[in-house]
Amino acid sequence: LKLNDLSRNHQKLNEFKRKQREYIELSRKRRN
């Protein structure tokens, strides 16, 4: 595994977490 593959995976993971958090925030607002 190359280092830059690893950083790309890390970026995707961060993006995924961010989208997940945004989704959770949105669903919270909808409930209220």
C-alpha positions, 0 to 999 in steps of 0.5 A: 500500500502506497502512502498516497493511497493511504491518504486518499483513503483517509480523505474519503473516511473524513468525507464520509464522517462529515456527510454522516454528521450532516445527515444526523444534524438534518434528521434532528432538525426535521424531528424538531 
